[in-house]
Amino acid sequence: MKHGYLPSACIESVILPQVKHKGGDLTNSDRAIALANAQTKIFETVILRHINDAVDCDMYQFGFKKGLSIGLCTSVVKRTVDYYLNRGSYVFTCLIDFQKAFDRVNYWKLFAQMLDDGSDACFMKLLA
């Protein structure tokens, strides 16, 4: 890690397509799971602990935080909408699908921000 080198086994994974509906077309899948080996999972856990210690997340972030999930967020939205609808009010929402956003991330800006936030330079070097 200190030298910014990862063995090729640490960046290999098996991609398994996931079909949304049980009766759906198996050749048309827009979701997948990446299966990694044990070394990679250990490495990711070490990096995640370092990053979580160095970076504060927004208090309203539900995904990728221990003990929280988007299911909790969905429940809060549903209860809020129900509250206002049951009292005769209108409810307007704006939902954004960030599915393609990951492909458009400027990683160099992200790494620079993480360094500014106190992440260890050797971890940023490995990620880069």
C-alpha beads as a LAMMPS data file, in Angstrom:
LAMMPS data file: protein, C-alpha beads

128 atoms
127 bonds

1 atom types
1 bond types

-500.0 500.0 xlo xhi
-500.0 500.0 ylo yhi
-500.0 500.0 zlo zhi

Masses

1 110.0

Atoms # bond

1 1 1 0.000 0.000 0.000
2 1 1 2.824 2.394 0.789
3 1 1 4.199 1.980 -2.735
4 1 1 0.844 2.514 -4.473
5 1 1 0.830 -0.969 -5.992
6 1 1 -2.035 -3.435 -6.165
7 1 1 -1.582 -7.014 -7.356
8 1 1 -3.787 -7.824 -10.339
9 1 1 -5.790 -10.283 -8.199
10 1 1 -7.040 -7.325 -6.136
11 1 1 -8.711 -5.646 -9.082
12 1 1 -10.295 -8.708 -10.668
13 1 1 -13.939 -9.543 -10.134
14 1 1 -16.687 -11.654 -11.661
15 1 1 -19.720 -9.730 -12.939
16 1 1 -23.084 -11.487 -12.549
17 1 1 -26.091 -9.917 -14.309
18 1 1 -29.209 -9.475 -12.181
19 1 1 -32.680 -9.553 -13.720
20 1 1 -35.219 -7.224 -12.067
21 1 1 -38.248 -9.453 -12.606
22 1 1 -38.244 -13.239 -12.205
23 1 1 -40.055 -13.717 -15.518
24 1 1 -37.846 -11.140 -17.277
25 1 1 -35.511 -11.558 -20.223
26 1 1 -32.228 -13.050 -18.948
27 1 1 -30.251 -11.449 -21.784
28 1 1 -31.502 -7.937 -20.978
29 1 1 -30.181 -6.915 -17.576
30 1 1 -29.393 -3.383 -16.477
31 1 1 -28.175 -4.423 -13.020
32 1 1 -25.209 -6.525 -11.976
33 1 1 -23.278 -7.690 -8.938
34 1 1 -19.490 -7.769 -8.884
35 1 1 -18.031 -10.678 -6.890
36 1 1 -14.544 -10.015 -5.569
37 1 1 -12.050 -12.291 -3.836
38 1 1 -11.295 -12.231 -0.096
39 1 1 -8.091 -10.169 -0.496
40 1 1 -10.016 -7.434 -2.270
41 1 1 -12.733 -7.381 0.379
42 1 1 -10.127 -7.002 3.136
43 1 1 -8.413 -4.219 1.186
44 1 1 -11.735 -2.412 0.629
45 1 1 -12.569 -2.677 4.334
46 1 1 -9.217 -1.118 5.291
47 1 1 -9.696 1.765 2.839
48 1 1 -13.304 2.288 3.904
49 1 1 -12.318 2.568 7.560
50 1 1 -9.652 5.145 6.712
51 1 1 -12.010 7.152 4.541
52 1 1 -14.870 7.016 7.062
53 1 1 -12.555 8.277 9.795
54 1 1 -11.295 11.168 7.649
55 1 1 -14.437 12.328 5.856
56 1 1 -17.713 13.559 7.312
57 1 1 -20.762 12.572 5.273
58 1 1 -23.817 14.735 4.922
59 1 1 -26.311 13.958 7.695
60 1 1 -29.036 13.456 5.058
61 1 1 -27.116 10.778 3.147
62 1 1 -28.831 7.413 3.530
63 1 1 -26.919 5.135 1.136
64 1 1 -23.475 3.724 1.900
65 1 1 -23.653 4.559 5.606
66 1 1 -23.572 2.001 8.386
67 1 1 -27.000 1.386 9.872
68 1 1 -28.843 3.311 7.150
69 1 1 -30.280 2.371 3.784
70 1 1 -32.316 3.931 1.019
71 1 1 -35.220 1.844 2.300
72 1 1 -35.260 4.088 5.374
73 1 1 -35.236 7.169 3.134
74 1 1 -38.096 5.788 1.041
75 1 1 -40.108 5.162 4.200
76 1 1 -39.577 8.753 5.387
77 1 1 -40.706 10.137 2.008
78 1 1 -43.815 7.913 1.969
79 1 1 -44.807 8.879 5.511
80 1 1 -44.286 12.578 4.788
81 1 1 -46.393 12.427 1.600
82 1 1 -49.125 10.469 3.421
83 1 1 -49.130 13.023 6.256
84 1 1 -49.870 15.940 3.928
85 1 1 -52.283 14.046 1.647
86 1 1 -54.353 12.883 4.645
87 1 1 -54.710 16.535 5.681
88 1 1 -55.996 17.596 2.252
89 1 1 -52.804 19.240 1.031
90 1 1 -51.081 18.916 -2.320
91 1 1 -47.658 17.285 -2.461
92 1 1 -45.054 18.080 -5.112
93 1 1 -41.833 16.089 -5.377
94 1 1 -38.761 16.134 -7.548
95 1 1 -36.870 12.857 -7.911
96 1 1 -33.531 12.537 -9.670
97 1 1 -32.148 9.307 -11.109
98 1 1 -28.361 9.363 -10.720
99 1 1 -27.887 5.944 -12.356
100 1 1 -25.544 7.276 -15.064
101 1 1 -23.829 9.846 -12.813
102 1 1 -21.122 7.399 -11.697
103 1 1 -19.724 7.264 -15.240
104 1 1 -19.365 11.045 -15.292
105 1 1 -17.465 11.540 -12.022
106 1 1 -14.246 13.543 -12.327
107 1 1 -12.088 11.258 -10.176
108 1 1 -9.155 13.666 -10.012
109 1 1 -11.393 16.309 -8.411
110 1 1 -12.787 13.661 -6.078
111 1 1 -9.300 12.506 -5.029
112 1 1 -8.170 16.120 -4.552
113 1 1 -11.190 16.819 -2.339
114 1 1 -10.544 13.676 -0.314
115 1 1 -6.934 14.776 0.212
116 1 1 -8.170 18.205 1.321
117 1 1 -10.531 16.460 3.755
118 1 1 -7.631 14.597 5.361
119 1 1 -7.554 11.224 3.595
120 1 1 -4.165 9.511 3.553
121 1 1 -2.153 10.210 0.381
122 1 1 -1.091 6.557 0.003
123 1 1 -4.761 5.495 -0.188
124 1 1 -5.518 8.162 -2.784
125 1 1 -2.500 6.966 -4.785
126 1 1 -3.867 3.406 -4.741
127 1 1 -7.322 4.511 -5.783
128 1 1 -5.886 6.643 -8.601

Bonds

1 1 1 2
2 1 2 3
3 1 3 4
4 1 4 5
5 1 5 6
6 1 6 7
7 1 7 8
8 1 8 9
9 1 9 10
10 1 10 11
11 1 11 12
12 1 12 13
13 1 13 14
14 1 14 15
15 1 15 16
16 1 16 17
17 1 17 18
18 1 18 19
19 1 19 20
20 1 20 21
21 1 21 22
22 1 22 23
23 1 23 24
24 1 24 25
25 1 25 26
26 1 26 27
27 1 27 28
28 1 28 29
29 1 29 30
30 1 30 31
31 1 31 32
32 1 32 33
33 1 33 34
34 1 34 35
35 1 35 36
36 1 36 37
37 1 37 38
38 1 38 39
39 1 39 40
40 1 40 41
41 1 41 42
42 1 42 43
43 1 43 44
44 1 44 45
45 1 45 46
46 1 46 47
47 1 47 48
48 1 48 49
49 1 49 50
50 1 50 51
51 1 51 52
52 1 52 53
53 1 53 54
54 1 54 55
55 1 55 56
56 1 56 57
57 1 57 58
58 1 58 59
59 1 59 60
60 1 60 61
61 1 61 62
62 1 62 63
63 1 63 64
64 1 64 65
65 1 65 66
66 1 66 67
67 1 67 68
68 1 68 69
69 1 69 70
70 1 70 71
71 1 71 72
72 1 72 73
73 1 73 74
74 1 74 75
75 1 75 76
76 1 76 77
77 1 77 78
78 1 78 79
79 1 79 80
80 1 80 81
81 1 81 82
82 1 82 83
83 1 83 84
84 1 84 85
85 1 85 86
86 1 86 87
87 1 87 88
88 1 88 89
89 1 89 90
90 1 90 91
91 1 91 92
92 1 92 93
93 1 93 94
94 1 94 95
95 1 95 96
96 1 96 97
97 1 97 98
98 1 98 99
99 1 99 100
100 1 100 101
101 1 101 102
102 1 102 103
103 1 103 104
104 1 104 105
105 1 105 106
106 1 106 107
107 1 107 108
108 1 108 109
109 1 109 110
110 1 110 111
111 1 111 112
112 1 112 113
113 1 113 114
114 1 114 115
115 1 115 116
116 1 116 117
117 1 117 118
118 1 118 119
119 1 119 120
120 1 120 121
121 1 121 122
122 1 122 123
123 1 123 124
124 1 124 125
125 1 125 126
126 1 126 127
127 1 127 128
